[in-house]
Structure formats: C-alpha cells, structure tokens
C-alpha cells in the first residue's frame, strides 16, 4: 500500500469533527496501572509474568469489545485488527508495549498501546470505515528487564534476530521465554511477520525537552544510534597502607579518568551526542585494597552514524592513551550496536500536519531511547508521536503525564492513522468492524 501524501478532501470533514475520548483513554491507563501497582504509585509488571498475562487479557478483552479480531504470534506479540474495506491491503499499525521496568511508571509503553486502542474505539463509536485495515500491536518484552535482548518482540518481527534465539533466552531463574509464553497462555501461532503499510507509535518523551519548551507534541524525526561497551582496566591489587602512591597500579584511578573522557566525548558531539557510564564493578572491592581490576559499561549515542563512529574512535583512543600512561592493559569490547534510525519523511510530515491542524504547539525531536518503532522502521515506513512527561522522568515510579497532553497525542495519532489508511466515504455505522 502506498501511504497517502496527505489526507484527501473526502476525509477532511470527518477528521475535522473526530476526536478521541480523552477521559476514556485516561481511565484505561489507570485501570491498566492497577495490574502490578506499587506502593509508590508506579507499576512493576515484568514481561511474561502472571501480571503481564493479566494485562494482556485485559487488552484482548477491550480490543474484542471494540470489534477487533486478535492474533498472537509465536513470540507473543498481540495484534488487534480492525478490518478495512480493502482487507487485502497491509494494515496501518500502531502500538507499543505493556511490560514495565521493576520500578516502572504508568505511561512508558502503556500509553502507546492505550492510545492505539482508543483510536480504534473512536472509529467504532463513529462508524468510520477505513480503506486499509488498522492494527494495534502489543510487543513482547520491550523493556528487557526479565529477558534479553530488549525490544524482543519487535526485533523478531523485523527479523533482526531469530525466533528460536529469542525463545531460548532465560531469566535469572533459568525460565526460558518459550516456557514463560506457554505458562501464561501466549505462545501463539508460528506464522511469520506480515507486511505493514505504515507504523505510528505514540509515547511519552522520557526526557525534559518538550516540557522545557512548553510544547505539546514532539515530531520525532528519528532515533539515536547506540554503541554499548564493556571496558576493563587491569591493574594490580596491593595493600592500601604499605604501597606508596607513586608505585601503585590503581585500576579504579584510571577508570575514573575514563568516566570523564566519556562525558567529554559526548559534549564534543552536541546537541545529540550522549555518553554514559552506568555500571562499575571494582575488584576486589575491599576497603583497604588498591583495586586491581575495574570493569565499566559505556553507552554512546548519536543521531548519525558518522558521529557515532567518531565517538567510537575517540573512546578507543582515550582508552589506549590511558593504558599507555598508566602502564596497564585496558580491554574494550563492543557488546551492542544499534545504527541511527531515521523515520519515514512522509509519515513524519503526517504527524506534523496533524499537530498543526489541531492547533497544537510542536517541535522536531530525536528519540534518545530505543523503541519498538526503531525495529519496525527497518521493515516498514514508521514515525512516532511524543508528548511531554513531568520533569522528563521515566523508568521511575513517579513517572507522570498530563491528561490533556495524552489526549492531544492521541488525536494526532488518530489523524495520522486515518491519513495513512484513508476513509471510505459514507461508510455505514459499524462497517469495517
């Protein structure tokens, strides 16, 4: 299916008066948040646990009530489908995930799924029929908190890793994805990925930019590329008292200079460069022993591959220089590479046009986080809609968003999906359900 360049004239009157039910969207989010609710107001609902099953069952119930058919694939991705007048066309899809971090919030992932469901509910209520079918996807194990790799369901869908590889992954207790899917009743049919005409994903920004600029809609042009590393500094353990400062081979001292270098490298690639040392393991980690080995993780991100490659070279040069200066060995192992992912220009413009038509302040943004849309964009045209979250906080139990912002993002999503799927003129109420 060719995505429409713009909403055609016959759809405009329908769109002008069509809005999602913001109260119903909010209530759905709050109902979903009760499954795995934490004392601090967040959500702990790890992938493929019984709590995840309960949330999946609720989504399936709601989608069925909205007139959708539901299919589950072999990695547990759920697809709720609203038929189109041309049901042979690839669907216009939206979605996200409903698994959370151990100390997650109510909106990360969940908003994208509930906003998609609200679009289908709105169309069902209004009796609007689309040419192409519409689908809402619930992707399996996006967070990667229980199983790795992250974004597992969309990664399998896009063919970036095999189904067998994903099913064989185990959690800390040795439970495999395959066994967990069977345990919760979501080991679906083995049919492979299906064609997608267009994919939109609504999401809270998970950062402070929109709020700082008082913008309601983020028009997401793409996602940062990522390179992750394990860096190990090899020094020598020695007694903290008898060993003179000048004669030490302190691995932690050298590692601390690398932390500063990671920060410097990111700053030299502004505005989209990112550099983070998020985990450090010190051996032997004893109060009165000079550290003999330190392993640290490095996370580098950039908007284009040239910048990401430049940051990679700078990190390796900094490690080589530090090793030479200290007379120590430093090992650098890259463990993850996600190339930068631009989104489809036509779909990005569709999102922007929706914000303009609705009179919503918007700005271009780049996603600093990974999303299922990044994988889907490798096999289909894709774009994202961001809305602000309070103080830019996410992956935290205090994660929050304003109902009016969530509603606004849902209305932009509605217009974008209808612009891509088109509307059958004078479709009778209930048609296409």
Steps between C-alpha positions, in 0.01 A plus 500: 500500500621847421466728802293805413701822457227680690144450613287531190210738470226248568651413840547856620143566625508174694835583656400854590236374740656174615677489837599223736342474845774636728318394816467143376870496404600619848267255673642214293854596596406517868320164483800339332731654762318311775652177369837491673446828686773593750469681830675806355247539220692323226471163331708182516379273223788303355471331164324161484414487869148431624451876540593542135243233417233693688585819311500316167165341578355843579627644172359206304163543674491871421610450139239231446231724648604764243428255219855386430631157420808399698800294394808402701826405328764253613698753708181614674442826311127585500335655194147642536362557151213717379406393148512741209296524183811363324603244754764365263703819545783510756367648826574839640640401838565666833602364839768470765543277807338436838791334682677734742821553688512359858443857621311620196224753445147509366574645156821362346381269223151476646402837352583388147286188532206674666514793255486252212206321660326832552537579130323175412231560762441850364461373144263227616286752691484732199442222246799613296629245254854509361624372167798318651467293817632639827696310765620561853808301599606405852868412466655239728782580745586851385665595828740207523474502878437127526630370167761633258519628236287810547224570247479126448158473339551775245855378436373154406222657292758704307731200458792647691531180700338164457195369678696201630768726647239708682303200628817348645588801716472440874443722803708487820300202622564304182147540362510532122287730289346191341397358838374835626281552191343159547451562873295815442316368195652733242708261290331586174507366149833477323397705196770753411479876490241655270536804278431841655385799296596757764587494870447777755598482867382746763720532808586727787825678421693355798707817500459868594517676161130538415410616849790747507385651168130489597419281201214251493610282208844370411534424128758221516739507206694193603675315780858526618740225407660318791830327572543325834834379635652306786833663589736317737805663660764253623716631785635320805361447847724617784471598866367852545741581782850386403478581128625853416278709277757525223544122484135401474320344202155620602245382245223711651705819470547435128135403458393828660687695230309300237169605656600860439609417145161346419333821613742713297448292186122544520528875553717538188215348295221732613208533482412133459814331632450296816757324717429305817689276739215325676660204678841442664633179651807538722717201591563397772277778637663502841550805718876470542601343169603701194261397219669261260225472240211725406231433240273780392220526246503778242190609308561732201216642290479734200252601231711393203744219435792732420476660844455162668808365322697809600396448863603135477845601372534763774414248772752247371767771472431616857529142627824445308650823635394420856645149471832631370524771765423264788685197369187290521296293259153630413260275308217657301221268383200632307194301610211684328463700181176662388549718191327840500149461364337783305123477473301516177481861377141478377378354828697756700333775298162333561562529876606863464196583287272344760644719775460810282141413406411457867674824601747320724847644559761257371870468435741260334670257737733203483427199716786428735348169609438181311139421404322226312458751216877481443477134404174535307655787301742248349216316326228767456449878491488618862472814711438595863293750697646628827317676782663655809549323830541681831859613560609265222494208746443145378601147606398620844193447716432875509474518119208729417325667206213746464168362375459782248842423348416132470170588335673738259750233399214256449325742266820549298531121482138473383555749218829338397350152481196615307719699266695185423202263483247737335129498570222338302250783428152452645595174671203370700525491877679193619647421157855373507480374854 
